[in-house]
């Protein structure tokens, strides 16, 4: 009887602290791009929800609801709901939260988010084929008048951001005036109100698959901060 009580208490304790983690992939990607992250979160005791949305078919305002409402419905009632987003996924969450709150919202980790837009869109929006490849949402990710990210305001939720510093697309990097991940500069990933920000030597398409990045994601979801390397102490 005593053993049963202990098992029950342990189970209740784990269940009480369980968290749902909604994963939002980026532009022109699918849920498969988040599979490695999903598997790790599952192993770490979280309840991941990894659904897709038609990122190239609708503007950000519509995609936000289409992507997030079904995912929230998959989270068990009463669970804290965290989010881990890649690229456009972070902007969809900001758009959604600008219109309505999310009950039990926990922590958010954004990977390579164009929180202040991207110069790549500014330079390539008028190039034939850009709209076909990236859709209307892609056109809304620039830095100018049509920029949705720049009109969504500051973060009023617990937010950690991971920015990549390595590019495998040197052509696109030439369009970005400072250190970048091939799509977004470090500075333009930042958002007023964020709780923590860290730079990692990973390129934009691989942020959500990189082992070191995933380790930082898990750490933030559990602790509300990233593991920043301490500078070596000065020698006398």
QUIVEN-V800019 format. One record per residue. N is the residue number from 1. RES is the residue in three letters. OMEGA is omega as a letter, one per 40 degrees, with the letter a starting at -180 (* if undefined). D_FIRST is the distance of its C-alpha to the first C-alpha in Angstrom with 2 decimals. Layout:
# QUIVEN-V800019
n=N res=RES omega=OMEGA d_first=D_FIRST
n=N res=RES omega=OMEGA d_first=D_FIRST
This chain:
# QUIVEN-V800019
n=1 res=UNK omega=i d_first=0.00
n=2 res=UNK omega=i d_first=3.80
n=3 res=UNK omega=i d_first=5.43
n=4 res=UNK omega=i d_first=5.13
n=5 res=UNK omega=i d_first=6.32
n=6 res=UNK omega=i d_first=8.79
n=7 res=UNK omega=i d_first=10.00
n=8 res=UNK omega=a d_first=10.54
n=9 res=UNK omega=i d_first=12.42
n=10 res=UNK omega=i d_first=14.38
n=11 res=UNK omega=a d_first=15.34
n=12 res=UNK omega=a d_first=16.37
n=13 res=UNK omega=i d_first=18.34
n=14 res=UNK omega=a d_first=20.16
n=15 res=UNK omega=a d_first=20.92
n=16 res=UNK omega=a d_first=22.20
n=17 res=UNK omega=i d_first=24.59
n=18 res=UNK omega=a d_first=25.66
n=19 res=UNK omega=i d_first=29.38
n=20 res=UNK omega=i d_first=31.83
n=21 res=UNK omega=i d_first=34.98
n=22 res=UNK omega=i d_first=38.10
n=23 res=UNK omega=i d_first=40.64
n=24 res=UNK omega=a d_first=44.31
n=25 res=UNK omega=a d_first=46.81
n=26 res=UNK omega=a d_first=50.44
n=27 res=UNK omega=i d_first=53.81
n=28 res=UNK omega=i d_first=54.71
n=29 res=UNK omega=a d_first=51.34
n=30 res=UNK omega=i d_first=48.45
n=31 res=UNK omega=a d_first=44.63
n=32 res=UNK omega=i d_first=45.06
n=33 res=UNK omega=a d_first=46.42
n=34 res=UNK omega=a d_first=43.00
n=35 res=UNK omega=i d_first=40.99
n=36 res=UNK omega=i d_first=40.53
n=37 res=UNK omega=i d_first=39.32
n=38 res=UNK omega=a d_first=37.03
n=39 res=UNK omega=a d_first=35.42
n=40 res=UNK omega=i d_first=34.90
n=41 res=UNK omega=i d_first=33.35
n=42 res=UNK omega=i d_first=30.92
n=43 res=UNK omega=a d_first=29.99
n=44 res=UNK omega=i d_first=29.59
n=45 res=UNK omega=i d_first=26.96
n=46 res=UNK omega=i d_first=29.41
n=47 res=UNK omega=a d_first=30.14
n=48 res=UNK omega=i d_first=33.87
n=49 res=UNK omega=a d_first=36.26
n=50 res=UNK omega=a d_first=39.51
n=51 res=UNK omega=i d_first=42.05
n=52 res=UNK omega=i d_first=45.82
n=53 res=UNK omega=a d_first=48.71
n=54 res=UNK omega=a d_first=52.48
n=55 res=UNK omega=a d_first=53.58
n=56 res=UNK omega=a d_first=57.27
n=57 res=UNK omega=a d_first=57.76
n=58 res=UNK omega=i d_first=57.35
n=59 res=UNK omega=a d_first=57.96
n=60 res=UNK omega=a d_first=55.24
n=61 res=UNK omega=i d_first=54.99
n=62 res=UNK omega=a d_first=53.97
n=63 res=UNK omega=a d_first=51.91
n=64 res=UNK omega=a d_first=49.64
n=65 res=UNK omega=a d_first=48.38
n=66 res=UNK omega=a d_first=48.40
n=67 res=UNK omega=a d_first=46.26
n=68 res=UNK omega=a d_first=43.79
n=69 res=UNK omega=i d_first=43.09
n=70 res=UNK omega=i d_first=41.63
n=71 res=UNK omega=i d_first=39.55
n=72 res=UNK omega=i d_first=38.04
n=73 res=UNK omega=i d_first=37.21
n=74 res=UNK omega=a d_first=35.09
n=75 res=UNK omega=i d_first=32.91
n=76 res=UNK omega=a d_first=29.65
n=77 res=UNK omega=i d_first=29.93
n=78 res=UNK omega=a d_first=29.00
n=79 res=UNK omega=i d_first=29.16
n=80 res=UNK omega=a d_first=31.58
n=81 res=UNK omega=i d_first=34.56
n=82 res=UNK omega=i d_first=36.36
n=83 res=UNK omega=i d_first=39.58
n=84 res=UNK omega=a d_first=41.18
n=85 res=UNK omega=i d_first=44.76
n=86 res=UNK omega=i d_first=47.65
n=87 res=UNK omega=a d_first=51.23
n=88 res=UNK omega=a d_first=52.06
n=89 res=UNK omega=i d_first=48.38
n=90 res=UNK omega=i d_first=48.41
n=91 res=UNK omega=i d_first=51.43
n=92 res=UNK omega=i d_first=49.82
n=93 res=UNK omega=i d_first=46.91
n=94 res=UNK omega=i d_first=49.40
n=95 res=UNK omega=a d_first=51.38
n=96 res=UNK omega=a d_first=48.37
n=97 res=UNK omega=i d_first=47.24
n=98 res=UNK omega=a d_first=50.84
n=99 res=UNK omega=a d_first=50.57
n=100 res=UNK omega=i d_first=47.05
n=101 res=UNK omega=i d_first=43.87
n=102 res=UNK omega=i d_first=40.63
n=103 res=UNK omega=i d_first=37.54
n=104 res=UNK omega=i d_first=34.86
n=105 res=UNK omega=i d_first=37.40
n=106 res=UNK omega=a d_first=36.17
n=107 res=UNK omega=a d_first=38.27
n=108 res=UNK omega=i d_first=41.16
n=109 res=UNK omega=i d_first=42.58
n=110 res=UNK omega=i d_first=46.03
n=111 res=UNK omega=i d_first=47.58
n=112 res=UNK omega=a d_first=51.38
n=113 res=UNK omega=i d_first=51.85
n=114 res=UNK omega=a d_first=55.50
n=115 res=UNK omega=i d_first=54.74
n=116 res=UNK omega=a d_first=58.43
n=117 res=UNK omega=i d_first=59.72
n=118 res=UNK omega=i d_first=61.26
n=119 res=UNK omega=i d_first=64.91
n=120 res=UNK omega=i d_first=64.54
n=121 res=UNK omega=i d_first=64.48
n=122 res=UNK omega=a d_first=67.47
n=123 res=UNK omega=a d_first=69.51
n=124 res=UNK omega=a d_first=68.53
n=125 res=UNK omega=a d_first=68.00
n=126 res=UNK omega=i d_first=71.56
n=127 res=UNK omega=i d_first=71.53
n=128 res=UNK omega=i d_first=71.82
n=129 res=UNK omega=a d_first=68.54
n=130 res=UNK omega=a d_first=66.30
n=131 res=UNK omega=i d_first=65.34
n=132 res=UNK omega=a d_first=64.82
n=133 res=UNK omega=a d_first=62.41
n=134 res=UNK omega=i d_first=60.55
n=135 res=UNK omega=a d_first=60.99
n=136 res=UNK omega=i d_first=61.51
n=137 res=UNK omega=i d_first=58.39
n=138 res=UNK omega=i d_first=59.91
n=139 res=UNK omega=a d_first=63.05
n=140 res=UNK omega=a d_first=61.06
n=141 res=UNK omega=i d_first=59.75
n=142 res=UNK omega=a d_first=63.01
n=143 res=UNK omega=a d_first=64.01
n=144 res=UNK omega=a d_first=66.75
n=145 res=UNK omega=a d_first=67.17
n=146 res=UNK omega=a d_first=64.95
n=147 res=UNK omega=i d_first=62.03
n=148 res=UNK omega=a d_first=58.86
n=149 res=UNK omega=a d_first=56.84
n=150 res=UNK omega=i d_first=59.46
n=151 res=UNK omega=a d_first=59.26
n=152 res=UNK omega=i d_first=55.52
n=153 res=UNK omega=a d_first=55.28
n=154 res=UNK omega=i d_first=52.93
n=155 res=UNK omega=i d_first=49.18
n=156 res=UNK omega=i d_first=47.24
n=157 res=UNK omega=a d_first=43.85
n=158 res=UNK omega=a d_first=42.02
n=159 res=UNK omega=i d_first=44.13
n=160 res=UNK omega=a d_first=44.45
n=161 res=UNK omega=i d_first=47.30
n=162 res=UNK omega=a d_first=47.94
n=163 res=UNK omega=i d_first=51.62
n=164 res=UNK omega=i d_first=53.06
n=165 res=UNK omega=a d_first=56.10
n=166 res=UNK omega=a d_first=57.05
n=167 res=UNK omega=i d_first=59.22
n=168 res=UNK omega=i d_first=59.97
n=169 res=UNK omega=a d_first=62.39
n=170 res=UNK omega=i d_first=65.32
n=171 res=UNK omega=i d_first=67.42
n=172 res=UNK omega=a d_first=65.09
n=173 res=UNK omega=i d_first=64.55
n=174 res=UNK omega=a d_first=68.30
n=175 res=UNK omega=a d_first=67.89
n=176 res=UNK omega=a d_first=65.41
n=177 res=UNK omega=a d_first=67.06
n=178 res=UNK omega=a d_first=64.30
n=179 res=UNK omega=a d_first=61.39
n=180 res=UNK omega=i d_first=59.39
n=181 res=UNK omega=a d_first=57.00
n=182 res=UNK omega=i d_first=59.65
n=183 res=UNK omega=a d_first=58.99
n=184 res=UNK omega=i d_first=58.19
n=185 res=UNK omega=i d_first=59.31
n=186 res=UNK omega=a d_first=56.89
n=187 res=UNK omega=a d_first=58.38
n=188 res=UNK omega=i d_first=58.05
n=189 res=UNK omega=a d_first=54.32
n=190 res=UNK omega=a d_first=53.88
n=191 res=UNK omega=i d_first=53.14
n=192 res=UNK omega=a d_first=53.61
n=193 res=UNK omega=i d_first=50.33
n=194 res=UNK omega=a d_first=48.39
n=195 res=UNK omega=a d_first=45.84
n=196 res=UNK omega=a d_first=46.42
n=197 res=UNK omega=a d_first=48.74
n=198 res=UNK omega=i d_first=48.95
n=199 res=UNK omega=i d_first=51.52
n=200 res=UNK omega=a d_first=50.70
n=201 res=UNK omega=a d_first=53.18
n=202 res=UNK omega=i d_first=52.19
n=203 res=UNK omega=a d_first=54.33
n=204 res=UNK omega=a d_first=53.63
n=205 res=UNK omega=a d_first=52.71
n=206 res=UNK omega=a d_first=50.10
n=207 res=UNK omega=a d_first=48.29
n=208 res=UNK omega=a d_first=45.27
n=209 res=UNK omega=a d_first=45.06
n=210 res=UNK omega=a d_first=45.63
n=211 res=UNK omega=a d_first=42.75
n=212 res=UNK omega=i d_first=43.70
n=213 res=UNK omega=a d_first=44.04
n=214 res=UNK omega=i d_first=40.64
n=215 res=UNK omega=i d_first=39.12
n=216 res=UNK omega=i d_first=40.84
n=217 res=UNK omega=a d_first=39.59
n=218 res=UNK omega=i d_first=35.94
n=219 res=UNK omega=a d_first=36.63
n=220 res=UNK omega=a d_first=38.27
n=221 res=UNK omega=a d_first=35.59
n=222 res=UNK omega=a d_first=33.03
n=223 res=UNK omega=a d_first=35.30
n=224 res=UNK omega=i d_first=38.28
n=225 res=UNK omega=i d_first=40.83
n=226 res=UNK omega=i d_first=42.25
n=227 res=UNK omega=i d_first=42.43
n=228 res=UNK omega=i d_first=46.08
n=229 res=UNK omega=i d_first=47.66
n=230 res=UNK omega=i d_first=48.92
n=231 res=UNK omega=i d_first=52.66
n=232 res=UNK omega=a d_first=53.56
n=233 res=UNK omega=a d_first=54.56
n=234 res=UNK omega=i d_first=58.30
n=235 res=UNK omega=a d_first=59.89
n=236 res=UNK omega=* d_first=62.24
